[in-house]
């Protein structure tokens, strides 16, 4: 199938890319001793299909994939990039992960799958010591010294079709062009391996919310729709607190009123 697809660009589409990537992924999983079920194989194919449709511009947007740990999300990235390289497609992408060493592992796996080293960018600011890295890779050292990586950072990231970058750099104040531009044009795809934004939370005492809402009521020009919305929320919170106090029950999930154009 690979040889046939390489004969003419007309034969290479999202389905072909998905098929090749899926074959590579299943082969790699089997090498690691995995025996994915029919349902698991189909879930992975749908994931690769999503990558392919986004890369070819057939779909747009941001998608979250709810596959659990160890079910092949990272391996799907390796298979997808490997398929792009084998097919010789003009597709560039960035992959973001939370840890530098996870990106180093990803680069090594891509190289094992035949992706040339000079096509893979590795964007980090950690130090690199070859002797230290060799000991770590061989298992003679359980962990690297703080601030060190097992692979050196690369330069000229805009010349690398496959760029590996940390979440912190994506979330930082730098230019998006640092990781989203390949040879003067936007990359086809950005993949976040693990969650890019962890859930943050904050607390607000109910009495403060009530006081703020009353202040808005007494302030001329305050939006009436917003005030009504806040009182509706306060009513829900109050009823839930009363329920907990009356029956000594655990908190339950509250569905907030739908937002409108306030």
C-alpha positions as CSV (number, residue, x, y, z in Angstrom):
1,X,0.0,0.0,0.0
2,X,2.9,2.4,0.8
3,X,4.6,1.8,-2.5
4,X,1.4,2.3,-4.4
5,X,0.6,5.5,-2.6
6,X,4.1,6.9,-3.3
7,X,3.6,6.5,-7.1
8,X,1.3,9.5,-7.3
9,X,0.2,12.2,-5.0
10,X,-3.4,11.7,-6.2
11,X,-3.6,8.5,-4.3
12,X,-2.6,10.0,-1.0
13,X,-5.4,11.3,1.0
14,X,-6.5,11.3,4.6
15,X,-7.8,7.7,4.4
16,X,-4.5,6.4,3.0
17,X,-2.5,8.3,5.6
18,X,-4.8,6.9,8.3
19,X,-4.4,3.3,7.0
20,X,-0.6,3.5,6.9
21,X,-0.4,5.1,10.3
22,X,-2.7,2.5,11.8
23,X,-0.6,-0.4,10.4
24,X,2.5,1.2,11.9
25,X,0.8,1.7,15.2
26,X,-0.5,-1.8,15.5
27,X,2.9,-3.2,14.6
28,X,4.6,-1.1,17.3
29,X,2.1,-2.1,19.9
30,X,2.6,-5.7,19.1
31,X,6.3,-5.3,19.5
32,X,5.8,-4.0,23.0
33,X,3.7,-7.1,23.8
34,X,0.2,-5.5,23.5
35,X,-2.7,-7.3,22.0
36,X,-5.3,-4.5,21.4
37,X,-8.9,-5.7,21.1
38,X,-11.1,-5.0,18.1
39,X,-12.7,-2.0,19.9
40,X,-9.3,-0.7,20.9
41,X,-8.0,-1.0,17.4
42,X,-11.0,0.9,16.1
43,X,-10.6,3.7,18.7
44,X,-7.0,4.1,17.7
45,X,-8.0,4.2,14.0
46,X,-10.5,7.0,14.7
47,X,-7.8,8.9,16.5
48,X,-5.4,8.6,13.6
49,X,-8.3,9.5,11.3
50,X,-8.8,12.7,13.2
51,X,-5.1,13.6,12.9
52,X,-5.3,12.9,9.1
53,X,-8.5,15.0,8.5
54,X,-7.0,17.9,10.4
55,X,-3.7,17.6,8.6
56,X,-5.4,17.6,5.2
57,X,-7.7,20.5,6.2
58,X,-10.8,18.4,5.9
59,X,-11.6,19.2,9.6
60,X,-10.8,22.2,11.7
61,X,-11.0,23.0,15.4
62,X,-9.7,21.7,18.7
63,X,-10.5,18.2,19.8
64,X,-9.9,16.3,23.1
65,X,-9.5,12.6,22.9
66,X,-10.6,10.7,26.1
67,X,-8.3,7.6,25.8
68,X,-6.9,6.5,29.1
69,X,-3.3,6.2,30.1
70,X,-1.4,3.4,28.3
71,X,-3.9,3.0,25.5
72,X,-1.6,4.3,22.7
73,X,-2.0,8.1,22.4
74,X,1.7,8.8,22.4
75,X,2.3,5.8,20.1
76,X,-0.3,7.1,17.8
77,X,1.7,10.3,17.4
78,X,4.8,8.3,16.6
79,X,3.0,6.2,14.0
80,X,1.3,9.2,12.4
81,X,4.6,11.2,11.9
82,X,6.3,8.0,10.7
83,X,3.5,7.5,8.1
84,X,3.8,11.2,6.9
85,X,7.6,10.6,6.4
86,X,7.2,7.3,4.6
87,X,4.6,8.7,2.3
88,X,6.7,11.8,1.6
89,X,3.8,14.2,2.4
90,X,4.2,17.9,2.7
91,X,2.7,18.0,6.2
92,X,4.3,19.7,9.2
93,X,3.2,19.6,12.8
94,X,4.2,20.4,16.3
95,X,3.8,18.1,19.3
96,X,3.6,19.5,22.8
97,X,4.2,17.6,26.1
98,X,4.6,18.7,29.7
99,X,8.1,17.2,30.3
100,X,11.3,17.7,28.3
101,X,12.4,14.1,28.8
102,X,9.0,12.9,27.4
103,X,9.9,14.9,24.2
104,X,13.4,13.3,24.2
105,X,11.8,9.8,24.4
106,X,9.4,10.8,21.6
107,X,12.3,11.9,19.4
108,X,14.2,8.7,20.0
109,X,11.1,6.6,19.1
110,X,10.6,8.6,15.9
111,X,14.1,7.9,14.9
112,X,13.7,4.2,15.6
113,X,10.7,4.3,13.3
114,X,12.8,5.7,10.4
115,X,12.2,9.5,10.7
116,X,15.5,11.2,10.1
117,X,17.0,13.1,13.0
118,X,17.4,16.3,11.0
119,X,13.6,16.4,10.4
120,X,12.8,16.5,14.1
121,X,13.1,19.7,16.1
122,X,13.5,19.6,19.8
123,X,12.7,22.9,21.5
124,X,13.9,23.2,25.1
125,X,16.3,25.3,27.2
126,X,17.9,22.4,29.3
127,X,21.6,21.6,29.3
128,X,23.0,18.6,27.6
129,X,25.9,16.5,28.7
130,X,26.6,13.5,26.4
131,X,28.3,11.4,29.0
132,X,25.6,12.0,31.5
133,X,22.9,11.3,28.9
134,X,24.5,8.1,27.8
135,X,24.6,6.8,31.4
136,X,20.9,7.7,31.8
137,X,19.8,6.1,28.5
138,X,21.8,2.9,29.4
139,X,20.1,2.7,32.8
140,X,23.2,3.3,34.7
141,X,21.7,6.5,36.1
142,X,18.1,6.5,37.3
143,X,17.4,10.2,36.6
144,X,19.1,13.1,35.1
145,X,20.4,16.0,37.1
146,X,18.0,18.9,37.4
147,X,18.0,21.1,34.3
148,X,19.6,18.5,32.0
149,X,18.1,16.7,29.1
150,X,19.1,13.4,27.5
151,X,19.0,15.0,24.0
152,X,20.3,18.4,23.0
153,X,17.9,21.2,21.8
154,X,17.9,21.9,18.1
155,X,18.2,25.2,16.3
156,X,16.3,26.6,13.2
157,X,13.0,25.1,14.4
158,X,11.2,26.7,11.4
159,X,13.2,24.3,9.1
160,X,12.0,21.1,11.0
161,X,8.7,19.6,9.7
162,X,8.2,17.9,13.1
163,X,8.8,20.0,16.1
164,X,8.6,18.8,19.7
165,X,8.0,21.5,22.3
166,X,7.0,21.8,26.0
167,X,3.7,23.0,27.2
168,X,5.4,25.8,29.1
169,X,6.7,27.3,25.9
170,X,3.3,27.0,24.2
171,X,1.7,28.7,27.2
172,X,4.5,31.3,27.6
173,X,4.6,34.8,26.3
174,X,6.7,34.1,23.3
175,X,5.5,34.3,19.7
176,X,3.3,31.6,18.4
177,X,5.6,31.7,15.3
178,X,8.3,30.0,17.3
179,X,6.5,26.7,17.1
180,X,3.8,27.1,14.5
181,X,5.7,28.2,11.4
182,X,7.4,25.8,9.0
183,X,9.3,27.3,6.1
184,X,7.3,30.5,6.2
185,X,3.8,29.0,6.6
186,X,1.6,27.8,9.5
187,X,2.0,24.1,10.4
188,X,-0.8,21.8,9.5
189,X,-1.4,20.4,13.0
190,X,-0.7,20.9,16.6
191,X,-1.0,17.9,18.9
192,X,-1.0,18.2,22.7
193,X,0.3,14.9,24.2
194,X,-1.3,15.1,27.7
195,X,-3.5,18.0,28.7
196,X,-2.1,21.4,27.8
197,X,-4.2,23.3,30.5
198,X,-4.6,21.6,33.8
199,X,-7.9,22.4,35.5
200,X,-7.5,25.4,37.8
201,X,-10.0,26.3,40.5
202,X,-10.8,29.2,42.8
203,X,-13.2,29.6,45.6
204,X,-15.7,32.4,46.4
205,X,-17.8,32.5,49.5
206,X,-21.5,32.7,48.9
207,X,-21.9,35.7,51.1
208,X,-19.4,37.6,49.0
209,X,-21.2,36.7,45.8
210,X,-24.5,38.0,47.4
211,X,-22.9,41.2,48.5
212,X,-21.4,41.9,45.1
213,X,-24.7,41.2,43.4
214,X,-26.6,43.5,45.8
215,X,-23.9,46.2,45.1
216,X,-24.6,45.8,41.4
217,X,-28.3,46.2,42.0
218,X,-27.7,49.5,43.8
219,X,-25.3,50.8,41.1
220,X,-26.9,52.7,38.3
221,X,-26.2,51.3,34.8
222,X,-25.5,47.7,36.0
223,X,-26.7,45.1,33.4
224,X,-30.0,43.7,34.6
225,X,-29.6,40.5,32.7
226,X,-26.3,39.8,34.6
227,X,-27.9,40.6,37.9
228,X,-30.7,38.2,37.2
229,X,-28.3,35.5,36.2
230,X,-26.2,35.9,39.4
231,X,-29.3,35.7,41.6
232,X,-30.4,32.5,39.8
233,X,-26.9,31.0,40.5
234,X,-27.1,32.1,44.1
235,X,-30.5,30.4,44.4
236,X,-29.0,27.1,43.2
237,X,-26.0,27.4,45.5
238,X,-28.2,28.2,48.5
239,X,-30.5,25.2,47.8
240,X,-27.6,22.9,47.6
241,X,-26.1,24.1,50.8
242,X,-29.4,23.7,52.5
243,X,-29.7,20.1,51.2
244,X,-26.2,19.3,52.5
245,X,-26.9,20.8,55.9
246,X,-30.4,19.2,56.3
247,X,-29.4,15.7,55.4
248,X,-25.6,15.7,56.1
249,X,-25.1,14.5,52.6
250,X,-22.1,14.8,50.3
251,X,-22.0,17.6,47.8
252,X,-23.4,16.9,44.4
253,X,-22.8,18.4,40.9
254,X,-24.8,21.5,40.2
255,X,-25.7,22.4,36.6
256,X,-25.4,26.1,36.1
257,X,-28.0,28.1,34.1
258,X,-27.2,28.4,30.4
259,X,-25.2,31.5,29.5
260,X,-26.7,34.0,27.0
261,X,-25.5,37.2,25.5
262,X,-25.6,39.2,28.7
